[in-house]
């Protein structure tokens, strides 16, 4: 793997700018680099937001409207099933290619084990996963209601559990659901349609013949090559 800077320089030979201009180009980039946070990652230049061309970034209009091509690409990228999307990087959203998913999942499930089902935390985590396995996929608010987590304090509790299970590669985003106006046009920021990676990619997609520690070292080595100017603690935070 060449560094991210070298990869983008190679793109500049092709398009004259070295930026990502379309959804297919973003898909290509994710496959090339393996790991890509959606927004600011703490490492300068290492995010989809930093790599796309200026016209693909967020813009607000005087009438209160907005446009953000990068944001709209998330759905088609995820639907392509060549990468996995979720809150994987210090609780922030990003992409992991299918090539690197087995190692990433191997390490993260080791780092974020499910709590014992004999505890309240374990019982709740299992209820969330069982509901997803039974229903297939659900948006967060429907999943929370199906698990009986209603009430003023339940939302933050539920969100915390789901965030941890995303970091632990137990829950991922299958697609995005948008409300529609009377003309049938989608609007708003969209809601994540949550599912399990086994349902999304198949039961063997995360099979890995390495130990979690070996997977971690392999990913570290890859990120060192990809981001040679990043500090070691920054790389470790991405994988933590």
N, C-alpha and C positions, 0 to 999 in steps of 0.2 A: 504493500500500500504506500503510495506517495503521500506527502503531507497535503493538508487541506489547501494550503497556499499554492502548491504545485498543481493540484487538481484544478483549482479555479483558474490558474494561469493557462493551463491547457485549454480550458473553455474559452479563454480570451483569444486564443489563436483561431478558434472556430467562429465566434460571434463578434469579436472586436471589443467586447466590453467585460467579459469575465463575470457575468451575472446570470442569474436564473430568471427566465422570462415567462415560463409556462408550467403548468401542472406536470406534463411529461418530463420536463427538465428537472423538476423537483424530485420526481420518482427516480430518475437516473442518478441524481446526487445522493439520495438516501442509500441506494444500492451500492454506490461507490464508496461512501464513507462509513456505512454501517450503523452509526449512531448520529442522530441529529435532533437537538432540542428545537422546538418550534420558535420560541422567543428567547430573549436574553438568557444566557446560560452561566454568566460569570466568567466566561473565557471570551475575550474580544474576538468578534468575527465568527464565532462558532454557534450559529443558529440559522434556521431557515430564514428568519426575518432579516438577518444581516447579509445573507447571500443573494436574496432576490433583488431584482432591479427596482429602481425608485418607484416606478409606476405600479408595482405590485404590492407596495406597502400601504399602510392605513392612511386614508385621507378623509377628512370631515368636511362637509359642505355647509354653506351658510344657512340652508333651509333645515338643518338638523339631520340630514341624511349622511350616509357614509358609504365608502367602498373600501374593500380590502381583499383583493384577489387571493393573496396568500391564505387568508382565513377560509375562503371558499374552496380552496384546493384540498383541504383536509379530507373532506368526504370522499372524493374520487381517489385520492391516494390510499386511504384505508380500504376502500372497496376493491382495489386492485389485488389485495391480499398478499402483496410481496413485502409488506412490512407490517409491524404492529405499532399501534398508537396508544398512549396512555400517559399518566402522570408518573413518569419513570425517573426523572432527573431532579433530585431534591424536591420532590412534590410538584414539579413543573412538567408540562406536557412535552412530548417529543416522540420521535420515531426510532424504531430499531428494525433493521432489515431481517428478513427471515434467515439469512445466512448466519447472523450473529445471535438470533433469538435463543437457540439452545444453550449457548454459554451464558447469555444474560439471565435467562430464566433459571438456569442451574445455580448460579451464584446468588441471585436475589431470593429465591425460595429458601436457600440456606441462611441468608442474612435476615429474612423476615419470615420466620416459621409461623405457622398458624398456632395460636394459643390453644392450650388444652381445652377440650370441649366440656371439661368439668368446671370451668370458670364461666362467669357471666360473659366475659369478652370472647371466649372460645365458642360459647353457645350462640352468641349473636353473629359472629363471623361465619359459623357454619350455617346459620339460618339464611344469611344473605347469599352464600354460595349455593345452598340447596335450592333457594328460590330461583336463582339464575339458571341453574341446571334444569330445573323443571320447566320454567317459562321460555328459556332460550336466550332472550335478550329483553332488556327493559330500560327505559330512561330512569334516571336517578329517583325522581319524585315518586314514580309508580313502584319502583323497587322498595323504597322506604315504606310506602303505604302497605305493600304486600307483606312486609315483615312486621307490620304492626307498630312501627316506630313513628307514632304520631304524637303531637304535642309540642309546646314551645321550645323545649330543650333537646328534643330528639333529632332535629335536623343536623345540628352541629356534631352530635355524637355519631350519627350515621355517616356523615361526610368524612369524619376522621377515620372510621373503620374502612370505608371504601378507598380512601386515599392510601392507607397503609397496605391494603390488599392489591392496589395497583402497583405500588412500589415493590411488593412481593410477587408480582407477575401472576396473581390469582384472578384479577379482573382487568379487562382491556376494553377499548372502545371499538365497537363493530361498525358504527356509522354515526351520522348526526341527523337529528330530527328537527325540522323547522316548522313553526306555525305558518299558516297561509292566510292571505287576505281574501276578500270576496271574489277577486279575479283569479284566485288560485296561485298567486305569486308568493313564494317563500320570503320571509322577512325575519329580522332579529338575529341573535347570536347563535341560535341553535342549541339543542340539548344532546349530550352524549348518550348514545344507545350502548349500554353496557352489556358485556357478556363475558364468558370465560374463554381463555385462549384455546382450550381444548375444543370447544364448540366452533370457534372461529377458524382454527388452523388444522384441526384433527388431533386425535389423542397422542400421536407420536411426533408431533411437530417440535416438541421441546426435548426429545430424547437426546441425551448427551453421554458420551462414554468417558468424560473427564470428571475428576473430582471438582467440587465447587472452587477450591483453591486454585486448581489448574485453570479453570475457566476464568477466574479473576486475573491471574497472571497473563493469560492470553489476551484478554481485553485491555489490560494495562499496556502491554507491549504495542498493541494496535493503536491505542490512543496516543502513546508517546510518538509513534511515527506520524500519525495524523496531525498532531498538535505539538510539534517540537518546542514551540515557544511558551507553552503553558507550564505553570508550576506543578510540581508533583501533587501537591495538596489539592489543586484544582481538578486534576484528573481523578484522584481518589474520591473527591466529592461527587463526581458524575456517576461513579460506580457504587457509591456507598449504599 
